Amino acid sequence: MVSGGLGESLWADTLGEATVPRPALEGDIEADVCILGAGYSGLWTAYFLKRFNPSLNIVVLEAAMAGEGASGRNGGWFMGSFGGDIDYLALLDGERCDRARQLITGTVAKGENLLASLGIDCDFHHGGNLHVAARYPQQLKRLKAELEHFRAAGFDESDIRWLGADEAKQALNLPATEAAIFTPHCARVQPLKLVRGLARVVETLGVKLYEQSAVTQVQPQQLGQKALTARGSVTANILVSALEGYQRILGLDGNTSLPIFSMLCATEPLGEAQWQNIGLDGRQTFADASRLITYGQRSHDGRLVFGARGGYGFGGLVKTRFGFRPRRLGEPPMGDMFDLRSELLSAFFPALKGVELTHGWGGCLALSRRFRPHAIFDNTTGLAFIGGYGGEGVGASMLFGETLASLIVKPDSELASMPWAYQGKVTEILRRWESEPFPWLGYSVSGALFRAEEKLLVRRPQSKLTAGVSKLADALEAFMNRSD
């Protein structure tokens, strides 16, 4: 049984353990390192800091419970890639570029071995990922462009492989399948099991984890920082902000991160005949080549878990409750944020009409300008920042947690020299987001345009109107992904 704030998602309902909040911070204490946020980023940073220097006194402060944020509410893709990785690789040459690529793609195998050694059972299955061109002809063009993009960045057949129509459809039976690209660098996990297990591991290493301890203010000190909660404080030489989408609450990063909602749903458990029709025999994660950013997996208990492009609340609203109501695929829209997921899932798998969606949930992630996930340490103030994964942090957080720990403890190490590792002030390294209403207008316009394009591509793929809308969408997407 799950108590507290975790009991909304499929992951909470299938956690398989009782959850009782850890005690809150009481009184004023001191530490070498204080980490804000008991999600993947904060906990991996604590783990690697302890591994590099076991004598460190580390405190983690969590506003609710470990896994309450995006780490317990995502789609469960443990990826050997992250948004902006190719742009980072483009900054390197020769052996350094090859080594950075190996570090990124090696995340899955390293994670699988490390999680097993730590005794963290999170339904990890290394099945790879399928990105499919289906449903309308224009997806094939987008998929070919993606493959060329990876090839130009030095990724070979061992990293990403083209599947023809027959092989692609056998792997995942989507309507009008034309091709797919497959990468082995992805695994499926139960994300809440992962973060809860990681919390237990760092505690065994001597890390002090206080839950129900929301930080209300951070005060600079002569040597370090002081984090204040309702009933206590932590004064530390180094303060790590591992808050992802919750950064805006404290304003520590100068509006260099933007909170975005990630929205998912899950079906009831499907029968074997249904799975034979769908595919995914290798438990691959999957998406199609749509601008609506679809993502799915076959869960450990035989459900179809599916998400699509998220949302944004005016003023950087942070939200973890979305009021899901169960529904069946093929039923009329209910007028909420889960309609898009239900409609797309019906389009992906028409044979599942009438299957119940039993769960719908969301989380709050952080998007950095120009897709620049980062590990930043300013040794003049003791402030450190980690995150900005844009929804691809389940695996990347392990790499970035080790990178940040290296910046703090081993600044001359290989990881500390990687292009995603920064030293200095966060506001001088990352670009700020514009003030409202521009973020809200930008996200609203792009979302409406991409949804309109999707409908036209399905219904009138060859019309002049569709071509015009797609051209406009191409220009907007190119602007959003611009690296300058």
N, C-alpha and C positions, 0 to 999 in steps of 0.2 A: 504493500500500500504506500502511496506517495502522498506526502503532506506538503504544506507550504505552497510555494509558487511554481513547483515543477509539474503539477498534475493537470496538464492540458494537452500535451502532444502524445503521439503514438510512442515516442521514445520514453516518456514518463510512464505510460501504461504498461510498457514491456520491459521496464528496468529490472524487475525481479528482486527488488530489495526495498526494505523500509528506509525512508530518509527522515532523519531528525536533524534540524539545524544545529550546527556547532555553536558553542557559546559565543556571545558578542564580546568585543573588546571592552574591558572595564579598567579605567585608570590610565595613567600616562606611563608609557614605556619607551625604551630606546632600542634601536636595531642598526645593523650595518646596512641592510637593504629593506625597504618597505615597498611591496608590490600591491598596486590597486587593481583588483579584479581577479577572481579565481576561475577564469576561463582557460582555454588552451594556452594562450600567449603568456599569461601570468604564471601558470603552473609549470609550463615547459621552461620558462626563464628561471624559475626557482629551482627546478630539477637540475639544470645544467650548471647553475651557479654553485649548487651544493656539490655536484660532481667535480667541478673544477677546484673548489675551495671548501671542503667540508666544515671548516671552522667558522664560516660566515653565519651571523645571526640574521635570519631572514623572517620577515613577517608578511603575511598576505592578508589583506583586508577585502572582504567580499560584502557587497550591499545586501544580498539575499542569501542564496545558497550556491555552491559550486554547480555550474551547469544551468543556472537560471537565465543567463544571457544567451547570446548566439551560439556558444559552444554546445549547448544542449538542445538547440532548436533548428539545426541545419539539415541539409539533405544527405549527409553521411558519405560524401566523396572525399576520400583520403588520397590526394592527388600529388603526383610528382611534377607539378607545374603550378604557376600562379599568374594572375593577371599582371601584365607588364614584364614578364620574365624575358621575353625576346628583346624588348627594349634595353633591359639591363645587359643582356649578353652582347648586344651591339656595341656596348661601351668597351668591350674587351677584345683582345686579339690572340690568335695562336693558342698556345697551351693553356693560358689563363682562361680563355673562353671555353675551351674543352673541359677544363676542370670545373668551372662554374656550372656548365651544363650537366656534368656528371653529378654534382652536388644536388642540383634541382631534381633531375630525373631519378636519382637514387633515393629520394625521400621515402618512397613506398616500401622498398625492400628494407631499408634501415628501420623504418617505423615498425614493420611487421616483426623484425627480429627483436627490436628494443621492447615493444609492448609484450611480446611473449616472455622475454627475460624478466620483465617487471611483474609478470603475473596479471596483466590487465586483459580480461576477457571482454572484448567489445564487438563480437561477431565479425571480426576482421576477415574479409575474403578478398584475395588479390585476383580479381577477374578481369581487370582492364576496363577500358571505356570505349563505347561505340558512339560516333557522331555521324548521324545518318542524313542523307538527302532523300526526302520523301514528301508525299502529300501534294507538292506542286513543283513544276519544273525548275523554277529559279533557285531552289535549294542546291541543285547540282553545281551551279556556277559558284555559289558561295563556298561549297565544300572544296571544290578544286582550288579556289583562291586560298583557302586555309592551308591546304596541303602544300602549295607552292610557298606560302609564307614560312612554314616550318622547314621545308627543304632549304630555303635560302638562309635560314638561321643555323644550318648544319645538322639538323635532325635527320637521321637515316632510317632505313627500313626497320631496324631494331627498336626505334622510338615510335614510329608512326607508319602504318601500312594501309594501302588502298584496298578496299574490298569492292568487287563488282556486284552487280544487282543480285545475282543468285546467292552469293555468299553473304551479302549484307542482309537479305531478307530471311535467310536461314537463321542468322544470329538474332535478328529482331524484326518481327513481322509487322511493319508499318505500311499503311496504304501507299501505293505508287512508289515503292522503294526503288531508287536508281543506283545508289552506291552508299558506301560508308567509309570512314577512316577509323582505324582501330589503333589505340595505344595501350601498351601493357602498363603504363605508368599511372594506374589508378586502382584503388581498392574500395570496397564497400565496408562501412562500419556502422555500428549503432552509436551515434555521437554522444549521447548522454552517459552510456556505460563507459565510454572512453574518458570523459572529463571527470566523472566521479571516481573512476579507478586511479586516475592521475593524481587527484587530490589526496587519496589515501597514501599513495606512494611518497609524495613529498613530505607528508607528515611523518612517515617512518624515517625519513632522512633528517628530521629535526626541525623542519619548517613549521612555524606557528601559523595556523590558519584560523582566522576569526570570521565567522559569518554573521549576518544580521548587523553589519558594521559599516553602514554607508558613510563614505567620507563627505563631509560637508564643506571643507575648505582645506587648501594647502597653503602653508605659510613658509616663505623662504627663511632660512636660518643662516647664521654666519658660516656654518659648515654643514650644508645639506638642506633638508626640507622637513617640515612638520605636517603630518596629516591628521586632521581633527575629525572625530566622529561624535555622535551624540553623547557618548559616555566615556570617552577617553581620547588618547592621541598617541601617535607613534612619531618619534623624532629619529630620523635616519640620515646617514651620510648620502645615501642614494635612494631616490624615489622613482619607481618604474610605473608609468601609466600604461596599463594593459587593459584599457577599458573599451577599445573598439568603438562601437556605435554610441557608447555612453560618454565619450570624451567631452561632448558639448556641455554636459551637466556641470562640469567643473571649469571648463574654459581654459584648460591647461595648454592646449595646443594651438591657441590662436585661430580657431576656425579653419584648420587645415584638414579636418576630416568632416565627412558628411554622413549623417545617420540614414540608412536605407532599410526598409522592411524587406525581409525575405519571407515568402509565403509558400506553404506546402500543404498537401493533403495526402491521405492514405486510404486505400480501399480496405474492405473486409478481406480476410484471407481467401485467396483464390484456389480453386481446385486444380488438380494435375492436368486435366484436359484443357483448362483455360491457359495454363502455363505452356503447354505444348503448342498451343496456337500462337502465343506471344513470342516465345523464344527465351532468350537470356539464360540458356542452359549453363553458361559459364559464370552466372551471377555478375555479368558486366553491369557497370553503370551506363547510362545512356542519355542522349540528347538528340534533337534534330537541328538542322542548319537554319534555324529561324532567328530573327532578331528579338523574339520574345524570351530568349534565354531559358529554354526548357532544361530540366534535369530530373532524372529518376533513377530508381534502383529497385531491385527485388529484395525485400527485407528477409531477415533470417526466418521469420514466421510466415513467409509466403504471401505477403501483401505487396501491392504496387504503391510505392511512395513517389510522389510527383510534385514538382514545383515549377514555377515560371517567374518571369520578370516581376520584381517586387514593387514597392511603393515608397513614397516620400511624403512626410507630413510637414506642413508649412512651419517654418521656424526651426527646422531640425528636431521635430517631435520624436521623442523616444517612446516606443510602445512595444509591449509584449503580450497583450491580450487582444484578440480579434473577433471574438464572438461567433465562432463556427457553429453551424447547425448541420447535423447529418442530412445527407441527400443521396439521391441515386443518379447515376450517370444517365444522361438523356432527358432528365427532368428540366422544366423551365428554370431560368435563372432566378436566384433569390435576392439579387440586388446587393450582394456584398463582395468582399475582396477575393472570395474563393470561386466566384463564377468563372473567371478566366481559366483557372486550373481545371475545373470540371469540364469546361467546353473543350479545352485542348486535349484532355485525357480521353474524352469521347471521340475526338477526331483521330487521335493516335490509335485507339483500340475500339472500333465500332462494335465488335463482338461482345464487349463488356457492358452493353446497354442494360440498365437495371441493376448493376452491381452497386452496392452501397459504399459511399464515402463515409467512413466511420470517424475520421479524425481530420481536423484542419487546424493549423497553427502557424505561428510566425516568429521571427526573431529580428533583432536590430543589429546590423553590421555597419562597418565603416568603409566609406569610399574616399580614397585620396585623389587629388587632382592628377589627371593623366595616368591613373592606375599605377601608383607608386607605393606598393607595400614597403615597409621600412622597419629597420632597427636603428634607433638613434640614441646616442649617449652624449650628453654635454657634461664633461668633467669639471667645468667651472661652476656649475650650479648643482650638480648631482641629479639632474632630471634626465630621465630616459623615457623613450616612447617606442611602442611596438604595435604593429597592426596595419590597417588600411588595405586589407586583402581583397576587398570588393566581393566577398562571398566565397573566396577560395582558400580559406585559412585553416581547414581541418588538418591538412598535411603540412602546409607552409608554416604554420605556427610552430611546429617542431623545429624546422630549419631556422626560422627567425628567432625563436627562443634561444637556440644554441648560439646564433650570431650575436644577439644582444649580450648574452653571458660572456662571450668571447671579448666583445668590445669593453666590457666592464673589468674583466679579470685577466684576459689574455689579449691585450690590444695589438700585439705583434703577430697574432696567429693568422692562419689562412682565411678563416671565416670573417675576421675583422677587416680584411682587405677586399671583401666582395663588394660589388657596386650597390647592393641593397643595405650595406652597413655604413652608417654615417656618424661623424663626430661633429658636434656643434649644436647650435640652437635650432629647435624644430621650425620656428617661423622663418629662419634663414635658409632652411633646406627644402621645406615643402611649400607649395603655393597655397595661399589662402583661397577659400571659396568666397564668391561674391556674397554680398548682403541680400536679404530677401527684398523683393520677391523673385529675384533672378534664379536662384536654385529651384524654387518651386515651379516657376514658369518653365524653366528648361526641362525639368523632369516630367512635368505634365504634358508639355508639347511633344516631347520625344515619345512618351508612352502612348499618347493618342495617335500619333503618326504611325508608329510601329504596329499598333493594333488595327488601324485602318488598312495599312498595307497588307497585313496578314489576311484580312477578310477578302480583299480584292484579289490577292494571289490565289486564294482557294476558289473563288467564284468566277473571276474574270482574268485569268492569268495572262492573256495575250492582248488585253485592251490598252488603248492609248492612255486612259486614265491611270491604269495600274502602272504602266511604264513611267508616267510622270511622278506618281507618288513614290515609286521605288527610287527614282533618281534623287528626289528630295531626301528620302530616308538615307540613301548612300552618302549624301553630302553632310547630313547631320551626324551620322555615325562616324564619318571621317573626322569631323571637327571634334567630336567627343573623345576620340582615340588619339588625337594629335599629341605628340610627345614633347612639344616645345613648352 
